[in-house]
Amino acid sequence: MKEIHSYWAYIVLIILVIAVVNAFVGIFKKKEFKSTDLRLGLITLIVSHIQLLIGLAWYFMSPYFNQLTSNTSEVMKTKEIRLLALEHPVMMIIAITLITIGWSKHKKKTTSTAKFKTFAIFYGLALLLILSRIPWTNWFN
């Protein structure tokens, strides 16, 4: 389960970066919001939610959850364990919530620029949160 979560994260990151870049290009080039832009936003939403489900399944089976529930004070004192037991899961849930809000809000916008701005803001913030709490040392070991 951990390996699936790790590999799927690459897919999420690649698609999320593409969606954010596409949104900024749409804003600055004053592009028309087309069905391909809509699909890119939807695919980003779907892959991030799949990652959330995989991550939650892994989290509740992981030793980090057990450590957090049995020895909270020690987890909070240890930076690496705190990242995996608390910071990473909470930030990922917030990031995916932002993606979901961005998806919902863009549907209410009537202009192309407003749709692209909504994706740029919400998906962009989600990307920053995700990048801030990826356990990089686990990825490169």
Secondary structure, DSSP 8 states (H G I E B T S, - for coil): -HHHHHHHHHHHHHHHHHHHHHHHHHHHTT----HHHHHHHHHHHHHHHHHHHHHHHHHHHSHHHHHHHH-HHHHHH-HHHHIIIIIHHHHHHHHHHHHHHHHHHHTT--SHHHHHHHHHHHHHHHHHHHHHT--HHHHT-
